[in-house]
Amino acid sequence: MTEHLLLQIAEVVLLAVLAQWLAWRLGLPSILLLLLAGFVAGPLLGRVEPDLLLGELLFPIVSLAVAIILFEGGLSLKLGEIRETAHVVRNLVTLGALVTWVGSALAARWILDLELPVAALLGAVLVVTGPTVVLPLLRHVQPAARIASLLKWEGIVIDPVGAILAVLVFEAITAAGAGEATSALIQVIARTLFLGLAIGLAGAAATIVVIERDWLPDHLHTNLVLMLVIGGYAMSNALQHESGLATVTLMGIMLANQKRVELRHVVEFSERLQILFVPLLFVILAARLDPDLILSIEPRAWLFVPCLVLVVRPLAVAVSTLGSPLSWRERAFLAWMAPRGIVAAAVSSVFALELAHAGVAGADRLVSATFVVIVGTVALYGLTALPVARLLDVRQPDPQGLLILGAQPWAVEIGAALASRGIDVVMADLNRANCRAARAAGLRAYHGDLLSELAMEELDFSGLGYFLALTQNDEVNSLAVLHMQAVFGAERVYQLAPMRGGRAPDADLPERLRGRLLFGPQAGFRYLQARFASGARVLAHPVDADFDLEVHAAEHAGTAIPLFVLRPGGRLQVMASDQTLAPQPGDLLLSLADARSTGG
């Protein structure tokens, strides 16, 4: 028996990983293949039986996983990123949620012929979209920053709102009379808000105090946060049903927007947990579907999904975006992105059981209707979101600009050479005179500490895709690339080769503690400064079919150092010591070479 259960666990993990890999290879949203894998392994083949595998622990485990996912989502919500559109987020999770609830309930009553209490509860459940489906689709589609932040905020904040709304509807259904129902609703709202704020604030404060005062070593910080998240979620739920989601979301938002302690390692740990939990949850919940329940779904139930997609969601977005600065393209894409996911499945399953115990007719149809919506919306949005984003022209183009730390004269010359060829360049330096010189050369410049939280809030990173650390301080360069990995990714942060006493690069510095080495292992700060001081300049060399690297090197007496390659269409390749230079006809090679040498 134990071996059989262990085999099922292994199969769930194997299916989740294989589905994600296959989705990556095929360029499809992973959610689609995860649902398909769970459906095949569960209802079709009977290989995975979640209720047998986990028993009564199934929903507690699912609930805790959702809580951690929402906490991780809250950690990504920076108030500064929605400064311009905060009222749109507010409207989406209030007015938009109300329109979605009423519209979904009416559609369920007319199309699915559900009893009014069950239709009202289904409408409340379908208010949620959720980060488990929205965030993977956003990574797949990569829409522009403003619309991406709106969808991310809505997807994370709407989950606790939908769960609370479902509780309110359930309390109203099971209350004996109108007076009792009104009293119950007021109590639920008050207790949920109070517990969410109080326990969320306590958890965030405890995290900050413990880390700030060094009461725990660094390697236990993630354990502390995980303990507080799970403890806060469980305590909140014990005091008020389904209030835990609001608690952990608020705790994440509070921690994300504080400036007293550094939480990058906690964020990275939470992201890894989220990446682990989401595929496993989709496989498990899809495998749990009852084949008889699926076969009993009436054909007209599939009209319910188009009604939600084509009528309810656009209406909710139209109401929520009145008077906003969003363009019609952004509003259209916002209206075409409302997939349902794990939270809808979990909440509907829990309330279906409770409605059945309360003797409400039609409670068994709540789960099947919810899964029709989950499968339908995930399939529809998963397959069409990318083409629709391209059609509406709301995708974020692959940014090719550079943020350069260090605005000394030769670094400004490199930046100006790139800017003159259409590459967006921003220089950053603590030296005010260097920043003035950069601006005089026609470049954008930031005067301040690039490692500060203020810089992360003040700098406009739109259009910037690479980071170059060019200061004379190797430690500052290494710290800066570690700091900027969260913004640009580890493969797009570069620094000058660390040098010690004018000798070879510091081979003892681990790769994980530095960025990719620019231009070559010998191209340290002093070497580049000396080359520019002796008259070397950034020269452009068009690459044609007859271009030969050896001839190019000979023309400059072996002193030319390739810096960048500009490809047709404005794509940039930064030369690093771990890359092989292979320019193609049509490229433009930018090299550091003596100006008196022959060549471009």
Secondary structure, DSSP 8 states (H G I E B T S, - for coil): -HHHHHHHHHHHHHHHHHHHHHHHHHT--HHHHHHHHHHIIIIIT----HHHHHGGGHHHHHHHHHHHHHHHHHHT--GGGGTTTHHHHHHHTTHHHHHHHHHHHHHHHHHS---HHHHHHHHHHTT---HHHHHHHHHHH-B-HHHHHHHHHHHHHHHHHHHHHHHHHHHHHHSSSHHHHHHHHHHHHHHHHHHHHHHHHHHHHHHHHHHHTT-S-GGGHHHHHHHHHHHHHHHHHHHSTT-HHHHHHHHHHHHHT--SS--HHHHHHHHHHHHHHHHHHHHHHHHT--HHHHHT--GGGGGHHHHIIIIIHHHHHHHHTTT-S--HHHHHHHHT-----HHHHHHHHHHHHHHHHTT-TTTTHHHHHHHHHHHHHHHHHHHHHHHHHHHHT-B-----EEEEE---HHHHHHHHHHHTTT--EEEEES-HHHHHHHHHTT-EEEES-TTSHHHHHHS--TTEEEEEE--S-HHHHHHHHHHHHHHH-GGGEEE---BSTTSSB-TTS-GGGS-EEBS-TT--HHHHHHHHHTTEEEEEEE--TT--HHHHHHHTTT--EEEEEEETTTEEEE-BTTS-----TT-EEEEEEETTSS--
